[in-house]
Amino acid sequence: MFLNAEASQLNDKLLFNQRADQRTWHLGFGVGLHLQELAIKNNGYTTPDNLNWVVENNSYSPGFNLCGLVDFKLSNFFNLRLSPGLMFGNRNITMHELNNNETLKQSIKSVYLLCPVELKYSALRYHNVRPYILGGLIPTTDVNRRRGEVIALKYIDLMASIGFGCDIYMPYFKLNPELKFCFGLTDAIQHERPDLSDGDIINITRSIKRARTSMIVLTFYFE
């Protein structure tokens, strides 16, 4: 009997931060990396002088993200999470003219101000780990737009997110590595371009039927 009590006390000591999931709400922050993609669909538009442009996002470079976190406990398994922050990223766009083999390139640098609103479902805690899944919506605003670029994105976009992660209980905080996939729900291209005067450049925008933003985001949260 005494051996069982001692073993129980030892197991209790090994469970870190046992009151972390009892709080009604708590704060945190996150840092991470991401890849941005612009999924472009061309419409085959041909100009009166027989030019046919094809636009594609054919290379990627990692970006950096930084965010805060506000977590509200809804039940023992569900939490509502708000994680406003900034994303610094880049997309490399290539534009091919099929008839005269002309090629243009553009680097679209974006600084997204965003506020994901997501629902988190957590499994039962096992020792000092607790896996979870989450999903929600991410409204974004690109605050780094520049006039006169060949391809211009809208100021506001909306994405859906789905992902998974794991709460790792440390003595004084929780560490949450999280992998998330984000998919654009709206057309991100600004088709009306009164800022452009060159007809050939305008024809490139006319060749795009729609484009949607997508991301893969790896974030490490500290709560």
C-alpha positions in Angstrom: 0.0 0.0 0.0 2.8 2.4 0.9 4.7 1.5 -2.2 1.6 2.3 -4.4 1.3 5.7 -2.6 4.9 6.5 -3.2 4.7 5.5 -6.8 1.6 7.7 -7.2 3.4 10.7 -5.7 6.3 10.1 -8.0 4.0 10.0 -11.1 2.3 13.2 -9.9 5.7 15.0 -9.7 6.5 13.9 -13.2 3.3 15.6 -14.6 4.3 19.2 -15.4 2.0 22.2 -15.3 -1.1 20.2 -14.3 -3.3 23.3 -14.0 -2.6 24.6 -17.4 -5.8 23.3 -18.9 -8.0 24.5 -16.1 -7.7 28.2 -16.9 -10.7 29.9 -18.5 -8.4 31.8 -20.8 -4.7 32.4 -21.3 -2.2 34.2 -23.4 0.8 33.1 -25.5 2.9 33.8 -28.5 4.2 31.9 -31.5 7.1 32.1 -34.0 7.6 30.0 -37.1 8.2 29.5 -40.8 5.8 29.2 -43.8 5.6 28.7 -47.6 3.3 30.8 -49.7 1.8 29.7 -53.0 -0.4 31.5 -55.5 -2.4 28.8 -57.3 -3.1 30.5 -60.7 -5.6 29.4 -63.3 -5.1 30.9 -66.7 -8.1 31.5 -69.1 -6.3 31.3 -72.4 -6.9 34.9 -73.4 -5.5 35.9 -76.7 -4.9 39.6 -77.6 -5.9 41.2 -80.9 -2.2 41.0 -82.0 -2.1 37.3 -81.2 -0.3 37.3 -77.9 -1.1 34.5 -75.4 0.3 34.9 -71.9 0.6 32.0 -69.3 1.3 32.9 -65.7 2.6 30.5 -63.0 4.0 30.5 -59.5 6.9 28.1 -60.1 9.3 28.6 -57.2 9.0 29.1 -53.5 11.0 30.6 -50.7 10.4 30.3 -46.9 8.8 33.2 -45.0 8.7 34.1 -41.3 5.7 34.5 -39.1 5.2 36.0 -35.6 1.9 36.1 -33.7 0.3 36.5 -30.4 -2.3 34.1 -28.9 -5.5 34.3 -26.9 -7.0 31.0 -26.0 -10.5 30.6 -24.5 -11.5 27.3 -22.9 -15.0 26.2 -24.1 -14.9 22.7 -22.5 -12.5 20.0 -21.5 -11.8 19.2 -25.1 -12.6 22.4 -27.1 -10.8 25.7 -27.2 -11.4 28.9 -29.2 -8.1 30.4 -30.4 -7.3 33.9 -31.8 -3.7 34.4 -33.0 -3.3 37.9 -34.5 0.1 38.4 -36.1 2.3 39.2 -39.1 3.6 37.0 -42.0 6.5 38.0 -44.1 6.7 36.1 -47.3 7.6 36.0 -51.0 6.2 34.4 -54.2 8.1 34.2 -57.5 5.9 34.6 -60.5 6.9 33.7 -64.1 4.9 35.0 -67.1 5.5 33.3 -70.5 4.3 34.6 -73.9 3.7 31.4 -75.9 4.1 32.9 -79.5 7.3 34.9 -79.2 8.8 33.2 -76.2 9.0 36.3 -74.1 9.4 35.8 -70.4 8.8 38.2 -67.5 9.4 37.5 -63.8 8.1 39.2 -60.7 8.7 38.7 -57.0 5.6 39.4 -55.0 6.7 40.3 -51.5 3.8 40.2 -49.0 3.5 41.4 -45.4 0.2 39.9 -44.1 -1.6 41.3 -41.1 -3.9 38.4 -40.1 -6.1 37.2 -37.3 -6.9 33.4 -37.4 -10.0 32.4 -35.6 -9.8 28.6 -35.0 -11.5 25.9 -33.0 -9.1 23.5 -31.3 -10.1 19.9 -30.3 -7.6 18.2 -27.9 -7.4 14.5 -27.1 -6.8 13.2 -23.6 -3.6 14.1 -22.0 -1.0 11.3 -21.9 1.8 12.1 -19.4 3.2 15.4 -20.6 1.8 15.5 -24.2 -1.6 16.1 -25.6 -2.2 16.0 -29.4 -4.8 18.2 -31.0 -6.4 19.2 -34.3 -7.8 22.5 -35.3 -9.5 24.4 -38.1 -11.0 27.8 -38.8 -10.9 31.0 -40.9 -8.1 33.4 -41.5 -8.9 37.0 -42.7 -5.8 38.7 -44.0 -4.7 42.2 -45.2 -1.6 42.7 -47.3 0.1 45.9 -46.0 3.0 45.7 -48.5 1.2 46.4 -51.8 3.0 48.5 -54.4 1.6 50.3 -57.4 2.6 49.6 -61.0 3.5 45.9 -60.6 2.5 43.5 -63.3 0.6 41.2 -61.0 -1.2 42.9 -58.1 -3.0 41.2 -55.2 -6.1 42.5 -53.4 -5.7 44.1 -50.0 -8.0 41.7 -48.3 -8.1 37.9 -48.6 -9.8 35.0 -46.7 -8.4 31.6 -46.1 -9.6 28.4 -44.4 -7.2 26.5 -42.2 -6.8 22.9 -41.0 -4.0 21.5 -39.0 -2.6 19.5 -36.1 -0.2 19.8 -33.3 0.7 18.7 -29.8 0.8 20.4 -26.4 4.0 19.5 -24.6 3.8 20.4 -20.9 6.9 22.0 -19.5 7.5 22.9 -15.8 6.4 26.6 -16.4 4.7 26.7 -19.8 3.4 24.7 -22.7 5.3 24.3 -26.0 3.1 23.6 -29.0 4.6 22.7 -32.3 1.8 23.0 -34.9 1.6 22.3 -38.7 -1.2 24.1 -40.5 -2.5 24.1 -44.1 -4.3 27.2 -45.4 -6.4 27.5 -48.5 -7.7 30.7 -50.1 -11.4 31.1 -50.4 -11.5 34.1 -52.7 -9.8 35.3 -55.9 -6.6 37.1 -54.8 -5.9 38.9 -58.1 -6.8 42.5 -58.6 -8.2 42.4 -62.2 -9.1 46.1 -62.6 -5.8 48.0 -63.0 -6.3 51.7 -63.5 -2.7 52.2 -62.3 -1.3 50.5 -65.4 -1.0 52.4 -68.7 0.9 49.7 -70.7 -1.5 47.6 -72.7 0.8 44.6 -72.9 1.1 44.5 -69.2 -2.6 44.8 -68.7 -3.1 41.8 -71.1 -1.1 39.6 -68.6 -3.6 40.4 -65.9 -6.4 39.7 -68.4 -4.9 36.2 -69.0 -5.5 35.2 -65.4 -8.9 33.7 -64.6 -8.3 33.6 -60.9 -5.6 32.9 -58.3 -5.9 31.7 -54.7 -3.4 32.0 -51.9 -2.3 28.8 -50.1 0.2 28.3 -47.3 1.9 25.6 -45.2 2.7 27.1 -41.8 4.9 25.6 -39.1 4.5 27.5 -35.8 5.9 26.9 -32.3 3.6 28.4 -29.6 4.6 29.2 -26.1 1.7 29.3 -23.7 
